[in-house]
Amino acid sequence: MTPRFADYVETLLRNLYPHADVIVTPEADGVYLEIYLASFSLHAGIAEGSAMLAVFEQMLLEACVAES
């Protein structure tokens, strides 16, 4: 996967979880991500165009709308 996609996913997750430790690692078929907060941790693989990516994008969109 391209570094640009990994950067996009990392930026998206850092905006969703500003107090978390976010690690995004490019892989051949997508990215592997790790999110660490005091209350939870998440480890997942995401492919470009995946349902999980769409969920994160929707969550960020809703958060932005709620702030405005």
GUVEX-236447 format. One record per residue: z, x, y of N, C-alpha, C in turn; residue number from 1. Coordinates in nm, 4 decimals. Layout:
// residues N
        nc3        nc1        nc2       cac3       cac1       cac2        cc3        cc1        cc2   num
          Z          X          Y          Z          X          Y          Z          X          Y   NUM
...
//
This chain:
// residues 68
        nc3        nc1        nc2       cac3       cac1       cac2        cc3        cc1        cc2   num
     0.0000     0.0855    -0.1178     0.0000     0.0000     0.0000     0.0000     0.0893     0.1231     1
    -0.0521     0.0384     0.2299    -0.0658     0.1189     0.3510     0.0687     0.1376     0.4213     2
     0.0860     0.2505     0.4880     0.2074     0.2701     0.5671     0.2218     0.1631     0.6758     3
     0.1100     0.1128     0.7256     0.1141     0.0082     0.8288     0.1831    -0.1185     0.7759     4
     0.1529    -0.1563     0.6510     0.2178    -0.2733     0.5922     0.3669    -0.2477     0.5740     5
     0.4034    -0.1286     0.5298     0.5450    -0.0945     0.5137     0.6171    -0.1003     0.6485     6
     0.5535    -0.0489     0.7537     0.6122    -0.0549     0.8883     0.6294    -0.1990     0.9346     7
     0.5306    -0.2841     0.9053     0.5386    -0.4248     0.9435     0.6578    -0.4926     0.8752     8
     0.6714    -0.4712     0.7453     0.7819    -0.5324     0.6709     0.9151    -0.4806     0.7227     9
     0.9239    -0.3521     0.7498     1.0488    -0.2958     0.8015     1.0837    -0.3550     0.9381    10
     0.9869    -0.3658     1.0265     1.0104    -0.4248     1.1587     1.0542    -0.5698     1.1465    11
     0.9892    -0.6439     1.0607     1.0236    -0.7841     1.0374     1.1682    -0.7960     0.9913    12
     1.2069    -0.7160     0.8934     1.3421    -0.7244     0.8378     1.4471    -0.6754     0.9363    13
     1.4162    -0.5737     1.0132     1.5134    -0.5264     1.1128     1.5360    -0.6312     1.2221    14
     1.4343    -0.7091     1.2537     1.4511    -0.8184     1.3496     1.5318    -0.9328     1.2900    15
     1.5132    -0.9589     1.1619     1.5898    -1.0655     1.0962     1.7354    -1.0261     1.0744    16
     1.7571    -0.9004     1.0413     1.8905    -0.8509     1.0075     1.9226    -0.7276     1.0914    17
     1.9507    -0.7463     1.2223     1.9686    -0.6322     1.3121     2.0895    -0.5441     1.2794    18
     2.1877    -0.5951     1.2075     2.3077    -0.5173     1.1762     2.3045    -0.4606     1.0350    19
     2.1931    -0.4759     0.9672     2.1818    -0.4305     0.8293     2.1197    -0.2919     0.8216    20
     2.1456    -0.2274     0.7101     2.0716    -0.1068     0.6754     1.9486    -0.1530     0.5990    21
     1.8313    -0.1229     0.6513     1.7051    -0.1673     0.5916     1.6263    -0.0440     0.5487    22
     1.5871    -0.0430     0.4225     1.5054     0.0654     0.3686     1.3812     0.0026     0.3065    23
     1.2640     0.0440     0.3521     1.1376    -0.0074     0.2981     1.0579     0.1122     0.2473    24
     1.0219     0.1060     0.1199     0.9490     0.2151     0.0559     0.8117     0.1660     0.0119    25
     0.7046     0.2295     0.0587     0.5710     0.1891     0.0137     0.5532     0.2164    -0.1358    26
     0.4854     0.1253    -0.2039     0.4492     0.1416    -0.3440     0.3009     0.1114    -0.3577    27
     0.2453     0.1386    -0.4724     0.1012     0.1213    -0.4928     0.0556    -0.0224    -0.4695    28
     0.1368    -0.1200    -0.5089     0.0957    -0.2603    -0.4992     0.1741    -0.3409    -0.3965    29
     0.2468    -0.2742    -0.3077     0.3243    -0.3456    -0.2068     0.4315    -0.2542    -0.1498    30
     0.5485    -0.3094    -0.1271     0.6625    -0.2306    -0.0801     0.7861    -0.2708    -0.1591    31
     0.8796    -0.1783    -0.1671     1.0099    -0.2072    -0.2247     1.1082    -0.2043    -0.1104    32
     1.1927    -0.3066    -0.1006     1.2860    -0.3112     0.0103     1.4286    -0.3222    -0.0369    33
     1.5153    -0.2673     0.0462     1.6584    -0.2758     0.0245     1.7218    -0.3151     0.1569    34
     1.8069    -0.4154     0.1536     1.8803    -0.4592     0.2721     2.0282    -0.4595     0.2353    35
     2.1080    -0.3921     0.3154     2.2512    -0.3841     0.2900     2.3283    -0.4377     0.4092    36
     2.4084    -0.5388     0.3847     2.5031    -0.5928     0.4817     2.6395    -0.5979     0.4147    37
     2.7437    -0.6206     0.4918     2.8777    -0.6295     0.4336     2.8873    -0.7449     0.3342    38
     2.8163    -0.8548     0.3621     2.8293    -0.9748     0.2794     2.7297    -0.9828     0.1632    39
     2.6227    -0.9028     0.1662     2.5255    -0.9070     0.0568     2.4343    -0.7862     0.0606    40
     2.3643    -0.7670    -0.0499     2.2549    -0.6702    -0.0527     2.1382    -0.7375    -0.1229    41
     2.0193    -0.6972    -0.0826     1.8972    -0.7537    -0.1392     1.8053    -0.6388    -0.1758    42
     1.7512    -0.6453    -0.2969     1.6550    -0.5477    -0.3457     1.5367    -0.6276    -0.3971    43
     1.4174    -0.5962    -0.3478     1.3011    -0.6757    -0.3879     1.1725    -0.5974    -0.3681    44
     1.0728    -0.6373    -0.4426     0.9382    -0.5870    -0.4216     0.8567    -0.6955    -0.3539    45
     0.7747    -0.6564    -0.2571     0.6926    -0.7527    -0.1848     0.5490    -0.7027    -0.1822    46
     0.4574    -0.7889    -0.2183     0.3148    -0.7586    -0.2075     0.2598    -0.8259    -0.0826    47
     0.1568    -0.7658    -0.0251     0.0936    -0.8254     0.0916     0.0428    -0.9648     0.0545    48
     0.0740    -1.0638     0.1362     0.0330    -1.2011     0.1091     0.1243    -1.2757     0.0128    49
     0.2387    -1.2163    -0.0226     0.3291    -1.2799    -0.1187     0.4092    -1.3931    -0.0544    50
     0.4634    -1.4783    -0.1391     0.5462    -1.5899    -0.0922     0.6720    -1.5382    -0.0232    51
     0.7307    -1.4311    -0.0729     0.8526    -1.3780    -0.0125     0.8258    -1.3300     0.1299    52
     0.7131    -1.2646     0.1509     0.6770    -1.2203     0.2848     0.6604    -1.3410     0.3770    53
     0.5986    -1.4450     0.3290     0.5808    -1.5668     0.4084     0.7154    -1.6275     0.4462    54
     0.8117    -1.6245     0.3554     0.9453    -1.6769     0.3851     1.0117    -1.5953     0.4953    55
     1.0051    -1.4619     0.4852     1.0637    -1.3778     0.5898     0.9961    -1.4017     0.7247    56
     0.8645    -1.4150     0.7254     0.7929    -1.4419     0.8497     0.8352    -1.5753     0.9097    57
     0.8523    -1.6771     0.8269     0.8949    -1.8089     0.8737     1.0378    -1.8038     0.9290    58
     1.1253    -1.7308     0.8615     1.2621    -1.7169     0.9088     1.2670    -1.6511     1.0461    59
     1.1854    -1.5476     1.0664     1.1821    -1.4805     1.1958     1.1249    -1.5717     1.3025    60
     1.0211    -1.6465     1.2703     0.9628    -1.7406     1.3649     1.0659    -1.8459     1.4070    61
     1.1385    -1.9004     1.3117     1.2405    -2.0006     1.3427     1.3523    -1.9407     1.4275    62
     1.3909    -1.8160     1.4000     1.4949    -1.7509     1.4792     1.4479    -1.7305     1.6232    63
     1.3213    -1.6931     1.6405     1.2669    -1.6730     1.7755     1.2602    -1.8047     1.8523    64
     1.2213    -1.9106     1.7847     1.2136    -2.0414     1.8495     1.3532    -2.0887     1.8880    65
     1.4520    -2.0663     1.8029     1.5888    -2.1083     1.8310     1.6461    -2.0343     1.9514    66
     1.6058    -1.9087     1.9708     1.6546    -1.8296     2.0843     1.5952    -1.8731     2.2171    67
     1.4774    -1.9348     2.2126     1.4107    -1.9709     2.3395     1.4475    -2.1085     2.3875    68
//
